[in-house]
Amino acid sequence: MANHKATQKDVRQASKRRERNKYYGKTTRNAIRDLRATKEQKEAGDSMPKVASMIDKLAKKGIIHKNKAANLKRKLAKKVNGLAK
């Protein structure tokens, strides 16, 4: 275990950040799962901007890579647009 005060504080901060990042990541994954399971175009169209915003926030905070965020949004948009047909 760390002996310096600053290192002990860093361990506490990292623990808080890890818990917060796990929460945001899991919440977003659940929203993505629900959006993929949606069969109605209107419902999917309404929830797509919210899910895209959640994904963007994860990328901005560095929880996921920006390219992963772009790929997720692209695949979700393709799925939502495919429901219209």
N, CA, C and O atoms as a Maestro MAE file, in Angstrom:
{
 s_m_m2io_version
 :::
 2.0.0
}

f_m_ct {
 s_m_title
 :::
 protein
 m_atom[340] {
  # First column is atom index #
  i_m_mmod_type
  r_m_x_coord
  r_m_y_coord
  r_m_z_coord
  i_m_residue_number
  s_m_chain_name
  s_m_pdb_residue_name
  s_m_pdb_atom_name
  i_m_atomic_number
  :::
  1 25 0.848 -1.186 0.000 1 A "MET " " N  " 7
  2 3 0.000 0.000 0.000 1 A "MET " " CA " 6
  3 2 0.885 1.238 0.000 1 A "MET " " C  " 6
  4 15 2.038 1.194 0.430 1 A "MET " " O  " 8
  5 25 0.338 2.325 -0.481 2 A "ALA " " N  " 7
  6 3 1.080 3.567 -0.606 2 A "ALA " " CA " 6
  7 2 1.382 4.173 0.758 2 A "ALA " " C  " 6
  8 15 0.586 4.066 1.691 2 A "ALA " " O  " 8
  9 25 2.535 4.807 0.860 3 A "ASN " " N  " 7
  10 3 2.937 5.431 2.107 3 A "ASN " " CA " 6
  11 2 2.828 6.948 2.076 3 A "ASN " " C  " 6
  12 15 2.690 7.573 3.127 3 A "ASN " " O  " 8
  13 25 2.888 7.550 0.900 4 A "HIS " " N  " 7
  14 3 2.827 9.003 0.802 4 A "HIS " " CA " 6
  15 2 1.380 9.476 0.797 4 A "HIS " " C  " 6
  16 15 0.495 8.807 0.263 4 A "HIS " " O  " 8
  17 25 1.157 10.630 1.395 5 A "LYS " " N  " 7
  18 3 -0.199 11.166 1.465 5 A "LYS " " CA " 6
  19 2 -0.785 11.386 0.076 5 A "LYS " " C  " 6
  20 15 -1.943 11.054 -0.182 5 A "LYS " " O  " 8
  21 25 0.024 11.948 -0.810 6 A "ALA " " N  " 7
  22 3 -0.464 12.234 -2.161 6 A "ALA " " CA " 6
  23 2 -0.817 10.946 -2.898 6 A "ALA " " C  " 6
  24 15 -1.790 10.906 -3.651 6 A "ALA " " O  " 8
  25 25 -0.040 9.908 -2.684 7 A "THR " " N  " 7
  26 3 -0.316 8.638 -3.346 7 A "THR " " CA " 6
  27 2 -1.571 7.992 -2.774 7 A "THR " " C  " 6
  28 15 -2.341 7.378 -3.512 7 A "THR " " O  " 8
  29 25 -1.784 8.122 -1.481 8 A "GLN " " N  " 7
  30 3 -3.001 7.601 -0.871 8 A "GLN " " CA " 6
  31 2 -4.229 8.319 -1.419 8 A "GLN " " C  " 6
  32 15 -5.260 7.701 -1.683 8 A "GLN " " O  " 8
  33 25 -4.104 9.628 -1.584 9 A "LYS " " N  " 7
  34 3 -5.202 10.402 -2.149 9 A "LYS " " CA " 6
  35 2 -5.468 9.975 -3.589 9 A "LYS " " C  " 6
  36 15 -6.621 9.866 -4.005 9 A "LYS " " O  " 8
  37 25 -4.411 9.737 -4.342 10 A "ASP " " N  " 7
  38 3 -4.557 9.311 -5.724 10 A "ASP " " CA " 6
  39 2 -5.274 7.962 -5.810 10 A "ASP " " C  " 6
  40 15 -6.086 7.743 -6.709 10 A "ASP " " O  " 8
  41 25 -4.975 7.070 -4.886 11 A "VAL " " N  " 7
  42 3 -5.650 5.773 -4.846 11 A "VAL " " CA " 6
  43 2 -7.139 5.969 -4.577 11 A "VAL " " C  " 6
  44 15 -7.972 5.318 -5.206 11 A "VAL " " O  " 8
  45 25 -7.479 6.856 -3.652 12 A "ARG " " N  " 7
  46 3 -8.891 7.131 -3.359 12 A "ARG " " CA " 6
  47 2 -9.598 7.726 -4.581 12 A "ARG " " C  " 6
  48 15 -10.711 7.327 -4.921 12 A "ARG " " O  " 8
  49 25 -8.940 8.675 -5.227 13 A "GLN " " N  " 7
  50 3 -9.542 9.314 -6.403 13 A "GLN " " CA " 6
  51 2 -9.751 8.307 -7.534 13 A "GLN " " C  " 6
  52 15 -10.792 8.306 -8.192 13 A "GLN " " O  " 8
  53 25 -8.753 7.454 -7.752 14 A "ALA " " N  " 7
  54 3 -8.853 6.465 -8.822 14 A "ALA " " CA " 6
  55 2 -10.004 5.506 -8.552 14 A "ALA " " C  " 6
  56 15 -10.703 5.093 -9.478 14 A "ALA " " O  " 8
  57 25 -10.202 5.151 -7.288 15 A "SER " " N  " 7
  58 3 -11.292 4.257 -6.928 15 A "SER " " CA " 6
  59 2 -12.643 4.902 -7.220 15 A "SER " " C  " 6
  60 15 -13.538 4.256 -7.766 15 A "SER " " O  " 8
  61 25 -12.791 6.177 -6.856 16 A "LYS " " N  " 7
  62 3 -14.039 6.891 -7.134 16 A "LYS " " CA " 6
  63 2 -14.298 6.971 -8.628 16 A "LYS " " C  " 6
  64 15 -15.414 6.731 -9.088 16 A "LYS " " O  " 8
  65 25 -13.249 7.315 -9.389 17 A "ARG " " N  " 7
  66 3 -13.399 7.434 -10.839 17 A "ARG " " CA " 6
  67 2 -13.759 6.100 -11.473 17 A "ARG " " C  " 6
  68 15 -14.581 6.045 -12.388 17 A "ARG " " O  " 8
  69 25 -13.145 5.025 -10.989 18 A "ARG " " N  " 7
  70 3 -13.416 3.701 -11.534 18 A "ARG " " CA " 6
  71 2 -14.886 3.327 -11.326 18 A "ARG " " C  " 6
  72 15 -15.537 2.824 -12.242 18 A "ARG " " O  " 8
  73 25 -15.398 3.573 -10.132 19 A "GLU " " N  " 7
  74 3 -16.805 3.280 -9.845 19 A "GLU " " CA " 6
  75 2 -17.734 4.121 -10.719 19 A "GLU " " C  " 6
  76 15 -18.715 3.614 -11.262 19 A "GLU " " O  " 8
  77 25 -17.418 5.401 -10.847 20 A "ARG " " N  " 7
  78 3 -18.244 6.300 -11.656 20 A "ARG " " CA " 6
  79 2 -18.216 5.868 -13.118 20 A "ARG " " C  " 6
  80 15 -19.257 5.847 -13.774 20 A "ARG " " O  " 8
  81 25 -17.032 5.523 -13.638 21 A "ASN " " N  " 7
  82 3 -16.908 5.110 -15.030 21 A "ASN " " CA " 6
  83 2 -17.651 3.801 -15.284 21 A "ASN " " C  " 6
  84 15 -18.252 3.623 -16.344 21 A "ASN " " O  " 8
  85 25 -17.611 2.882 -14.311 22 A "LYS " " N  " 7
  86 3 -18.346 1.625 -14.448 22 A "LYS " " CA " 6
  87 2 -19.843 1.899 -14.535 22 A "LYS " " C  " 6
  88 15 -20.548 1.278 -15.331 22 A "LYS " " O  " 8
  89 25 -20.325 2.827 -13.718 23 A "TYR " " N  " 7
  90 3 -21.749 3.159 -13.720 23 A "TYR " " CA " 6
  91 2 -22.164 3.743 -15.066 23 A "TYR " " C  " 6
  92 15 -23.143 3.294 -15.662 23 A "TYR " " O  " 8
  93 25 -21.424 4.743 -15.548 24 A "TYR " " N  " 7
  94 3 -21.760 5.376 -16.824 24 A "TYR " " CA " 6
  95 2 -21.671 4.384 -17.974 24 A "TYR " " C  " 6
  96 15 -22.525 4.375 -18.861 24 A "TYR " " O  " 8
  97 25 -20.643 3.552 -17.960 25 A "GLY " " N  " 7
  98 3 -20.482 2.569 -19.028 25 A "GLY " " CA " 6
  99 2 -21.609 1.557 -19.040 25 A "GLY " " C  " 6
  100 15 -22.137 1.230 -20.102 25 A "GLY " " O  " 8
  101 25 -21.981 1.060 -17.881 26 A "LYS " " N  " 7
  102 3 -23.044 0.061 -17.788 26 A "LYS " " CA " 6
  103 2 -24.391 0.659 -18.176 26 A "LYS " " C  " 6
  104 15 -25.180 0.014 -18.866 26 A "LYS " " O  " 8
  105 25 -24.658 1.883 -17.738 27 A "THR " " N  " 7
  106 3 -25.910 2.545 -18.073 27 A "THR " " CA " 6
  107 2 -26.028 2.728 -19.581 27 A "THR " " C  " 6
  108 15 -27.092 2.508 -20.160 27 A "THR " " O  " 8
  109 25 -24.937 3.129 -20.205 28 A "THR " " N  " 7
  110 3 -24.949 3.327 -21.653 28 A "THR " " CA " 6
  111 2 -25.107 1.999 -22.382 28 A "THR " " C  " 6
  112 15 -25.848 1.919 -23.362 28 A "THR " " O  " 8
  113 25 -24.429 0.967 -21.922 29 A "ARG " " N  " 7
  114 3 -24.564 -0.355 -22.555 29 A "ARG " " CA " 6
  115 2 -26.003 -0.849 -22.473 29 A "ARG " " C  " 6
  116 15 -26.510 -1.444 -23.424 29 A "ARG " " O  " 8
  117 25 -26.662 -0.607 -21.348 30 A "ASN " " N  " 7
  118 3 -28.067 -1.012 -21.205 30 A "ASN " " CA " 6
  119 2 -28.963 -0.232 -22.173 30 A "ASN " " C  " 6
  120 15 -29.885 -0.798 -22.760 30 A "ASN " " O  " 8
  121 25 -28.690 1.059 -22.337 31 A "ALA " " N  " 7
  122 3 -29.480 1.877 -23.255 31 A "ALA " " CA " 6
  123 2 -29.276 1.403 -24.690 31 A "ALA " " C  " 6
  124 15 -30.226 1.363 -25.472 31 A "ALA " " O  " 8
  125 25 -28.045 1.043 -25.038 32 A "ILE " " N  " 7
  126 3 -27.756 0.539 -26.386 32 A "ILE " " CA " 6
  127 2 -28.486 -0.781 -26.610 32 A "ILE " " C  " 6
  128 15 -29.074 -0.998 -27.669 32 A "ILE " " O  " 8
  129 25 -28.448 -1.662 -25.612 33 A "ARG " " N  " 7
  130 3 -29.132 -2.949 -25.716 33 A "ARG " " CA " 6
  131 2 -30.634 -2.755 -25.930 33 A "ARG " " C  " 6
  132 15 -31.244 -3.430 -26.760 33 A "ARG " " O  " 8
  133 25 -31.219 -1.833 -25.179 34 A "ASP " " N  " 7
  134 3 -32.653 -1.582 -25.308 34 A "ASP " " CA " 6
  135 2 -32.989 -1.010 -26.689 34 A "ASP " " C  " 6
  136 15 -34.010 -1.360 -27.281 34 A "ASP " " O  " 8
  137 25 -32.124 -0.129 -27.193 35 A "LEU " " N  " 7
  138 3 -32.358 0.456 -28.512 35 A "LEU " " CA " 6
  139 2 -32.267 -0.612 -29.597 35 A "LEU " " C  " 6
  140 15 -33.061 -0.611 -30.538 35 A "LEU " " O  " 8
  141 25 -31.316 -1.512 -29.474 36 A "ARG " " N  " 7
  142 3 -31.176 -2.583 -30.467 36 A "ARG " " CA " 6
  143 2 -32.371 -3.531 -30.434 36 A "ARG " " C  " 6
  144 15 -32.743 -4.096 -31.462 36 A "ARG " " O  " 8
  145 25 -32.969 -3.708 -29.270 37 A "ALA " " N  " 7
  146 3 -34.097 -4.624 -29.131 37 A "ALA " " CA " 6
  147 2 -35.413 -4.009 -29.604 37 A "ALA " " C  " 6
  148 15 -36.400 -4.725 -29.770 37 A "ALA " " O  " 8
  149 25 -35.441 -2.711 -29.819 38 A "THR " " N  " 7
  150 3 -36.664 -2.022 -30.216 38 A "THR " " CA " 6
  151 2 -37.061 -2.423 -31.630 38 A "THR " " C  " 6
  152 15 -36.216 -2.523 -32.520 38 A "THR " " O  " 8
  153 25 -38.354 -2.652 -31.825 39 A "LYS " " N  " 7
  154 3 -38.861 -3.050 -33.137 39 A "LYS " " CA " 6
  155 2 -39.638 -1.932 -33.828 39 A "LYS " " C  " 6
  156 15 -39.836 -1.986 -35.042 39 A "LYS " " O  " 8
  157 25 -40.083 -0.914 -33.075 40 A "GLU " " N  " 7
  158 3 -40.864 0.169 -33.676 40 A "GLU " " CA " 6
  159 2 -39.957 1.332 -34.077 40 A "GLU " " C  " 6
  160 15 -39.064 1.729 -33.328 40 A "GLU " " O  " 8
  161 25 -40.204 1.864 -35.265 41 A "GLN " " N  " 7
  162 3 -39.397 2.969 -35.802 41 A "GLN " " CA " 6
  163 2 -39.534 4.222 -34.951 41 A "GLN " " C  " 6
  164 15 -38.537 4.886 -34.665 41 A "GLN " " O  " 8
  165 25 -40.754 4.556 -34.541 42 A "LYS " " N  " 7
  166 3 -40.960 5.802 -33.790 42 A "LYS " " CA " 6
  167 2 -40.245 5.763 -32.451 42 A "LYS " " C  " 6
  168 15 -39.579 6.726 -32.072 42 A "LYS " " O  " 8
  169 25 -40.375 4.668 -31.743 43 A "GLU " " N  " 7
  170 3 -39.727 4.539 -30.432 43 A "GLU " " CA " 6
  171 2 -38.203 4.583 -30.569 43 A "GLU " " C  " 6
  172 15 -37.516 5.218 -29.770 43 A "GLU " " O  " 8
  173 25 -37.690 3.904 -31.586 44 A "ALA " " N  " 7
  174 3 -36.241 3.891 -31.809 44 A "ALA " " CA " 6
  175 2 -35.745 5.279 -32.201 44 A "ALA " " C  " 6
  176 15 -34.682 5.712 -31.758 44 A "ALA " " O  " 8
  177 25 -36.520 5.975 -33.037 45 A "GLY " " N  " 7
  178 3 -36.143 7.321 -33.458 45 A "GLY " " CA " 6
  179 2 -36.123 8.306 -32.304 45 A "GLY " " C  " 6
  180 15 -35.309 9.229 -32.279 45 A "GLY " " O  " 8
  181 25 -37.028 8.103 -31.340 46 A "ASP " " N  " 7
  182 3 -37.072 8.997 -30.182 46 A "ASP " " CA " 6
  183 2 -35.894 8.766 -29.238 46 A "ASP " " C  " 6
  184 15 -35.369 9.715 -28.655 46 A "ASP " " O  " 8
  185 25 -35.480 7.511 -29.086 47 A "SER " " N  " 7
  186 3 -34.413 7.215 -28.122 47 A "SER " " CA " 6
  187 2 -33.010 7.329 -28.721 47 A "SER " " C  " 6
  188 15 -32.030 7.383 -27.979 47 A "SER " " O  " 8
  189 25 -32.900 7.366 -30.044 48 A "MET " " N  " 7
  190 3 -31.577 7.423 -30.679 48 A "MET " " CA " 6
  191 2 -30.765 8.654 -30.261 48 A "MET " " C  " 6
  192 15 -29.589 8.496 -29.933 48 A "MET " " O  " 8
  193 25 -31.323 9.873 -30.254 49 A "PRO " " N  " 7
  194 3 -30.513 11.035 -29.840 49 A "PRO " " CA " 6
  195 2 -30.016 10.936 -28.399 49 A "PRO " " C  " 6
  196 15 -28.903 11.368 -28.097 49 A "PRO " " O  " 8
  197 25 -30.823 10.376 -27.518 50 A "LYS " " N  " 7
  198 3 -30.408 10.236 -26.121 50 A "LYS " " CA " 6
  199 2 -29.245 9.266 -25.997 50 A "LYS " " C  " 6
  200 15 -28.282 9.527 -25.277 50 A "LYS " " O  " 8
  201 25 -29.341 8.140 -26.706 51 A "VAL " " N  " 7
  202 3 -28.276 7.131 -26.649 51 A "VAL " " CA " 6
  203 2 -27.001 7.676 -27.291 51 A "VAL " " C  " 6
  204 15 -25.903 7.451 -26.781 51 A "VAL " " O  " 8
  205 25 -27.141 8.391 -28.405 52 A "ALA " " N  " 7
  206 3 -25.975 8.971 -29.070 52 A "ALA " " CA " 6
  207 2 -25.286 9.987 -28.162 52 A "ALA " " C  " 6
  208 15 -24.059 10.079 -28.142 52 A "ALA " " O  " 8
  209 25 -26.075 10.741 -27.418 53 A "SER " " N  " 7
  210 3 -25.515 11.705 -26.478 53 A "SER " " CA " 6
  211 2 -24.746 10.998 -25.363 53 A "SER " " C  " 6
  212 15 -23.673 11.446 -24.959 53 A "SER " " O  " 8
  213 25 -25.302 9.893 -24.872 54 A "MET " " N  " 7
  214 3 -24.622 9.128 -23.822 54 A "MET " " CA " 6
  215 2 -23.280 8.595 -24.335 54 A "MET " " C  " 6
  216 15 -22.277 8.628 -23.623 54 A "MET " " O  " 8
  217 25 -23.276 8.107 -25.568 55 A "ILE " " N  " 7
  218 3 -22.049 7.572 -26.161 55 A "ILE " " CA " 6
  219 2 -21.015 8.690 -26.322 55 A "ILE " " C  " 6
  220 15 -19.835 8.497 -26.028 55 A "ILE " " O  " 8
  221 25 -21.462 9.854 -26.788 56 A "ASP " " N  " 7
  222 3 -20.547 10.992 -26.952 56 A "ASP " " CA " 6
  223 2 -19.927 11.407 -25.618 56 A "ASP " " C  " 6
  224 15 -18.745 11.746 -25.559 56 A "ASP " " O  " 8
  225 25 -20.717 11.380 -24.560 57 A "LYS " " N  " 7
  226 3 -20.204 11.759 -23.244 57 A "LYS " " CA " 6
  227 2 -19.144 10.774 -22.761 57 A "LYS " " C  " 6
  228 15 -18.153 11.177 -22.152 57 A "LYS " " O  " 8
  229 25 -19.350 9.478 -23.032 58 A "LEU " " N  " 7
  230 3 -18.348 8.482 -22.656 58 A "LEU " " CA " 6
  231 2 -17.037 8.738 -23.394 58 A "LEU " " C  " 6
  232 15 -15.958 8.631 -22.812 58 A "LEU " " O  " 8
  233 25 -17.138 9.075 -24.672 59 A "ALA " " N  " 7
  234 3 -15.929 9.336 -25.457 59 A "ALA " " CA " 6
  235 2 -15.239 10.601 -24.967 59 A "ALA " " C  " 6
  236 15 -14.012 10.654 -24.890 59 A "ALA " " O  " 8
  237 25 -16.020 11.611 -24.637 60 A "LYS " " N  " 7
  238 3 -15.448 12.872 -24.173 60 A "LYS " " CA " 6
  239 2 -14.706 12.691 -22.858 60 A "LYS " " C  " 6
  240 15 -13.666 13.312 -22.637 60 A "LYS " " O  " 8
  241 25 -15.242 11.837 -21.981 61 A "LYS " " N  " 7
  242 3 -14.610 11.602 -20.693 61 A "LYS " " CA " 6
  243 2 -13.472 10.599 -20.771 61 A "LYS " " C  " 6
  244 15 -12.751 10.400 -19.793 61 A "LYS " " O  " 8
  245 25 -13.304 9.960 -21.935 62 A "GLY " " N  " 7
  246 3 -12.211 9.020 -22.103 62 A "GLY " " CA " 6
  247 2 -12.532 7.618 -21.620 62 A "GLY " " C  " 6
  248 15 -11.629 6.794 -21.473 62 A "GLY " " O  " 8
  249 25 -13.796 7.333 -21.373 63 A "ILE " " N  " 7
  250 3 -14.180 6.007 -20.912 63 A "ILE " " CA " 6
  251 2 -14.113 5.019 -22.081 63 A "ILE " " C  " 6
  252 15 -13.693 3.873 -21.918 63 A "ILE " " O  " 8
  253 25 -14.533 5.485 -23.261 64 A "ILE " " N  " 7
  254 3 -14.350 4.698 -24.477 64 A "ILE " " CA " 6
  255 2 -13.615 5.560 -25.496 64 A "ILE " " C  " 6
  256 15 -13.596 6.785 -25.378 64 A "ILE " " O  " 8
  257 25 -13.018 4.929 -26.487 65 A "HIS " " N  " 7
  258 3 -12.266 5.641 -27.519 65 A "HIS " " CA " 6
  259 2 -13.230 6.349 -28.461 65 A "HIS " " C  " 6
  260 15 -14.352 5.885 -28.665 65 A "HIS " " O  " 8
  261 25 -12.805 7.456 -29.031 66 A "LYS " " N  " 7
  262 3 -13.689 8.232 -29.905 66 A "LYS " " CA " 6
  263 2 -14.080 7.453 -31.156 66 A "LYS " " C  " 6
  264 15 -15.186 7.627 -31.668 66 A "LYS " " O  " 8
  265 25 -13.189 6.598 -31.654 67 A "ASN " " N  " 7
  266 3 -13.534 5.798 -32.828 67 A "ASN " " CA " 6
  267 2 -14.566 4.726 -32.480 67 A "ASN " " C  " 6
  268 15 -15.437 4.411 -33.290 67 A "ASN " " O  " 8
  269 25 -14.465 4.177 -31.290 68 A "LYS " " N  " 7
  270 3 -15.472 3.198 -30.847 68 A "LYS " " CA " 6
  271 2 -16.828 3.877 -30.740 68 A "LYS " " C  " 6
  272 15 -17.848 3.299 -31.114 68 A "LYS " " O  " 8
  273 25 -16.839 5.098 -30.233 69 A "ALA " " N  " 7
  274 3 -18.092 5.844 -30.119 69 A "ALA " " CA " 6
  275 2 -18.687 6.075 -31.508 69 A "ALA " " C  " 6
  276 15 -19.891 5.916 -31.708 69 A "ALA " " O  " 8
  277 25 -17.845 6.446 -32.454 70 A "ALA " " N  " 7
  278 3 -18.325 6.691 -33.815 70 A "ALA " " CA " 6
  279 2 -18.881 5.415 -34.433 70 A "ALA " " C  " 6
  280 15 -19.919 5.444 -35.094 70 A "ALA " " O  " 8
  281 25 -18.194 4.295 -34.222 71 A "ASN " " N  " 7
  282 3 -18.664 3.024 -34.763 71 A "ASN " " CA " 6
  283 2 -19.990 2.603 -34.137 71 A "ASN " " C  " 6
  284 15 -20.883 2.124 -34.837 71 A "ASN " " O  " 8
  285 25 -20.124 2.778 -32.825 72 A "LEU " " N  " 7
  286 3 -21.379 2.436 -32.150 72 A "LEU " " CA " 6
  287 2 -22.535 3.266 -32.702 72 A "LEU " " C  " 6
  288 15 -23.605 2.734 -33.002 72 A "LEU " " O  " 8
  289 25 -22.312 4.569 -32.833 73 A "LYS " " N  " 7
  290 3 -23.374 5.445 -33.324 73 A "LYS " " CA " 6
  291 2 -23.744 5.113 -34.769 73 A "LYS " " C  " 6
  292 15 -24.918 5.155 -35.139 73 A "LYS " " O  " 8
  293 25 -22.737 4.782 -35.586 74 A "ARG " " N  " 7
  294 3 -22.993 4.430 -36.980 74 A "ARG " " CA " 6
  295 2 -23.854 3.172 -37.065 74 A "ARG " " C  " 6
  296 15 -24.823 3.127 -37.823 74 A "ARG " " O  " 8
  297 25 -23.499 2.156 -36.289 75 A "LYS " " N  " 7
  298 3 -24.253 0.903 -36.327 75 A "LYS " " CA " 6
  299 2 -25.677 1.092 -35.809 75 A "LYS " " C  " 6
  300 15 -26.622 0.512 -36.344 75 A "LYS " " O  " 8
  301 25 -25.824 1.910 -34.759 76 A "LEU " " N  " 7
  302 3 -27.167 2.156 -34.220 76 A "LEU " " CA " 6
  303 2 -28.023 2.941 -35.217 76 A "LEU " " C  " 6
  304 15 -29.209 2.657 -35.381 76 A "LEU " " O  " 8
  305 25 -27.416 3.929 -35.879 77 A "ALA " " N  " 7
  306 3 -28.161 4.716 -36.868 77 A "ALA " " CA " 6
  307 2 -28.598 3.835 -38.025 77 A "ALA " " C  " 6
  308 15 -29.710 3.975 -38.533 77 A "ALA " " O  " 8
  309 25 -27.724 2.926 -38.443 78 A "LYS " " N  " 7
  310 3 -28.062 2.007 -39.537 78 A "LYS " " CA " 6
  311 2 -29.242 1.120 -39.133 78 A "LYS " " C  " 6
  312 15 -30.140 0.866 -39.936 78 A "LYS " " O  " 8
  313 25 -29.231 0.658 -37.897 79 A "LYS " " N  " 7
  314 3 -30.312 -0.200 -37.395 79 A "LYS " " CA " 6
  315 2 -31.628 0.571 -37.329 79 A "LYS " " C  " 6
  316 15 -32.667 0.066 -37.753 79 A "LYS " " O  " 8
  317 25 -31.586 1.794 -36.798 80 A "VAL " " N  " 7
  318 3 -32.808 2.608 -36.672 80 A "VAL " " CA " 6
  319 2 -33.349 2.956 -38.053 80 A "VAL " " C  " 6
  320 15 -34.560 2.907 -38.268 80 A "VAL " " O  " 8
  321 25 -32.475 3.305 -38.992 81 A "ASN " " N  " 7
  322 3 -32.926 3.640 -40.339 81 A "ASN " " CA " 6
  323 2 -33.470 2.411 -41.062 81 A "ASN " " C  " 6
  324 15 -34.350 2.531 -41.915 81 A "ASN " " O  " 8
  325 25 -32.956 1.246 -40.729 82 A "GLY " " N  " 7
  326 3 -33.447 0.015 -41.336 82 A "GLY " " CA " 6
  327 2 -34.832 -0.360 -40.872 82 A "GLY " " C  " 6
  328 15 -35.539 -1.090 -41.567 82 A "GLY " " O  " 8
  329 25 -35.239 0.122 -39.712 83 A "LEU " " N  " 7
  330 3 -36.586 -0.166 -39.218 83 A "LEU " " CA " 6
  331 2 -37.661 0.536 -40.022 83 A "LEU " " C  " 6
  332 15 -38.816 0.109 -40.023 83 A "LEU " " O  " 8
  333 25 -37.293 1.612 -40.708 84 A "ALA " " N  " 7
  334 3 -38.270 2.396 -41.469 84 A "ALA " " CA " 6
  335 2 -38.756 1.622 -42.697 84 A "ALA " " C  " 6
  336 15 -39.855 1.868 -43.196 84 A "ALA " " O  " 8
  337 25 -37.947 0.701 -43.172 85 A "LYS " " N  " 7
  338 3 -38.314 -0.026 -44.391 85 A "LYS " " CA " 6
  339 2 -39.251 -1.175 -44.124 85 A "LYS " " C  " 6
  340 15 -39.646 -1.878 -45.054 85 A "LYS " " O  " 8
  :::
 }
 m_bond[339] {
  # First column is bond index #
  i_m_from
  i_m_to
  i_m_order
  :::
  1 1 2 1
  2 2 3 1
  3 3 4 2
  4 3 5 1
  5 5 6 1
  6 6 7 1
  7 7 8 2
  8 7 9 1
  9 9 10 1
  10 10 11 1
  11 11 12 2
  12 11 13 1
  13 13 14 1
  14 14 15 1
  15 15 16 2
  16 15 17 1
  17 17 18 1
  18 18 19 1
  19 19 20 2
  20 19 21 1
  21 21 22 1
  22 22 23 1
  23 23 24 2
  24 23 25 1
  25 25 26 1
  26 26 27 1
  27 27 28 2
  28 27 29 1
  29 29 30 1
  30 30 31 1
  31 31 32 2
  32 31 33 1
  33 33 34 1
  34 34 35 1
  35 35 36 2
  36 35 37 1
  37 37 38 1
  38 38 39 1
  39 39 40 2
  40 39 41 1
  41 41 42 1
  42 42 43 1
  43 43 44 2
  44 43 45 1
  45 45 46 1
  46 46 47 1
  47 47 48 2
  48 47 49 1
  49 49 50 1
  50 50 51 1
  51 51 52 2
  52 51 53 1
  53 53 54 1
  54 54 55 1
  55 55 56 2
  56 55 57 1
  57 57 58 1
  58 58 59 1
  59 59 60 2
  60 59 61 1
  61 61 62 1
  62 62 63 1
  63 63 64 2
  64 63 65 1
  65 65 66 1
  66 66 67 1
  67 67 68 2
  68 67 69 1
  69 69 70 1
  70 70 71 1
  71 71 72 2
  72 71 73 1
  73 73 74 1
  74 74 75 1
  75 75 76 2
  76 75 77 1
  77 77 78 1
  78 78 79 1
  79 79 80 2
  80 79 81 1
  81 81 82 1
  82 82 83 1
  83 83 84 2
  84 83 85 1
  85 85 86 1
  86 86 87 1
  87 87 88 2
  88 87 89 1
  89 89 90 1
  90 90 91 1
  91 91 92 2
  92 91 93 1
  93 93 94 1
  94 94 95 1
  95 95 96 2
  96 95 97 1
  97 97 98 1
  98 98 99 1
  99 99 100 2
  100 99 101 1
  101 101 102 1
  102 102 103 1
  103 103 104 2
  104 103 105 1
  105 105 106 1
  106 106 107 1
  107 107 108 2
  108 107 109 1
  109 109 110 1
  110 110 111 1
  111 111 112 2
  112 111 113 1
  113 113 114 1
  114 114 115 1
  115 115 116 2
  116 115 117 1
  117 117 118 1
  118 118 119 1
  119 119 120 2
  120 119 121 1
  121 121 122 1
  122 122 123 1
  123 123 124 2
  124 123 125 1
  125 125 126 1
  126 126 127 1
  127 127 128 2
  128 127 129 1
  129 129 130 1
  130 130 131 1
  131 131 132 2
  132 131 133 1
  133 133 134 1
  134 134 135 1
  135 135 136 2
  136 135 137 1
  137 137 138 1
  138 138 139 1
  139 139 140 2
  140 139 141 1
  141 141 142 1
  142 142 143 1
  143 143 144 2
  144 143 145 1
  145 145 146 1
  146 146 147 1
  147 147 148 2
  148 147 149 1
  149 149 150 1
  150 150 151 1
  151 151 152 2
  152 151 153 1
  153 153 154 1
  154 154 155 1
  155 155 156 2
  156 155 157 1
  157 157 158 1
  158 158 159 1
  159 159 160 2
  160 159 161 1
  161 161 162 1
  162 162 163 1
  163 163 164 2
  164 163 165 1
  165 165 166 1
  166 166 167 1
  167 167 168 2
  168 167 169 1
  169 169 170 1
  170 170 171 1
  171 171 172 2
  172 171 173 1
  173 173 174 1
  174 174 175 1
  175 175 176 2
  176 175 177 1
  177 177 178 1
  178 178 179 1
  179 179 180 2
  180 179 181 1
  181 181 182 1
  182 182 183 1
  183 183 184 2
  184 183 185 1
  185 185 186 1
  186 186 187 1
  187 187 188 2
  188 187 189 1
  189 189 190 1
  190 190 191 1
  191 191 192 2
  192 191 193 1
  193 193 194 1
  194 194 195 1
  195 195 196 2
  196 195 197 1
  197 197 198 1
  198 198 199 1
  199 199 200 2
  200 199 201 1
  201 201 202 1
  202 202 203 1
  203 203 204 2
  204 203 205 1
  205 205 206 1
  206 206 207 1
  207 207 208 2
  208 207 209 1
  209 209 210 1
  210 210 211 1
  211 211 212 2
  212 211 213 1
  213 213 214 1
  214 214 215 1
  215 215 216 2
  216 215 217 1
  217 217 218 1
  218 218 219 1
  219 219 220 2
  220 219 221 1
  221 221 222 1
  222 222 223 1
  223 223 224 2
  224 223 225 1
  225 225 226 1
  226 226 227 1
  227 227 228 2
  228 227 229 1
  229 229 230 1
  230 230 231 1
  231 231 232 2
  232 231 233 1
  233 233 234 1
  234 234 235 1
  235 235 236 2
  236 235 237 1
  237 237 238 1
  238 238 239 1
  239 239 240 2
  240 239 241 1
  241 241 242 1
  242 242 243 1
  243 243 244 2
  244 243 245 1
  245 245 246 1
  246 246 247 1
  247 247 248 2
  248 247 249 1
  249 249 250 1
  250 250 251 1
  251 251 252 2
  252 251 253 1
  253 253 254 1
  254 254 255 1
  255 255 256 2
  256 255 257 1
  257 257 258 1
  258 258 259 1
  259 259 260 2
  260 259 261 1
  261 261 262 1
  262 262 263 1
  263 263 264 2
  264 263 265 1
  265 265 266 1
  266 266 267 1
  267 267 268 2
  268 267 269 1
  269 269 270 1
  270 270 271 1
  271 271 272 2
  272 271 273 1
  273 273 274 1
  274 274 275 1
  275 275 276 2
  276 275 277 1
  277 277 278 1
  278 278 279 1
  279 279 280 2
  280 279 281 1
  281 281 282 1
  282 282 283 1
  283 283 284 2
  284 283 285 1
  285 285 286 1
  286 286 287 1
  287 287 288 2
  288 287 289 1
  289 289 290 1
  290 290 291 1
  291 291 292 2
  292 291 293 1
  293 293 294 1
  294 294 295 1
  295 295 296 2
  296 295 297 1
  297 297 298 1
  298 298 299 1
  299 299 300 2
  300 299 301 1
  301 301 302 1
  302 302 303 1
  303 303 304 2
  304 303 305 1
  305 305 306 1
  306 306 307 1
  307 307 308 2
  308 307 309 1
  309 309 310 1
  310 310 311 1
  311 311 312 2
  312 311 313 1
  313 313 314 1
  314 314 315 1
  315 315 316 2
  316 315 317 1
  317 317 318 1
  318 318 319 1
  319 319 320 2
  320 319 321 1
  321 321 322 1
  322 322 323 1
  323 323 324 2
  324 323 325 1
  325 325 326 1
  326 326 327 1
  327 327 328 2
  328 327 329 1
  329 329 330 1
  330 330 331 1
  331 331 332 2
  332 331 333 1
  333 333 334 1
  334 334 335 1
  335 335 336 2
  336 335 337 1
  337 337 338 1
  338 338 339 1
  339 339 340 2
  :::
 }
}
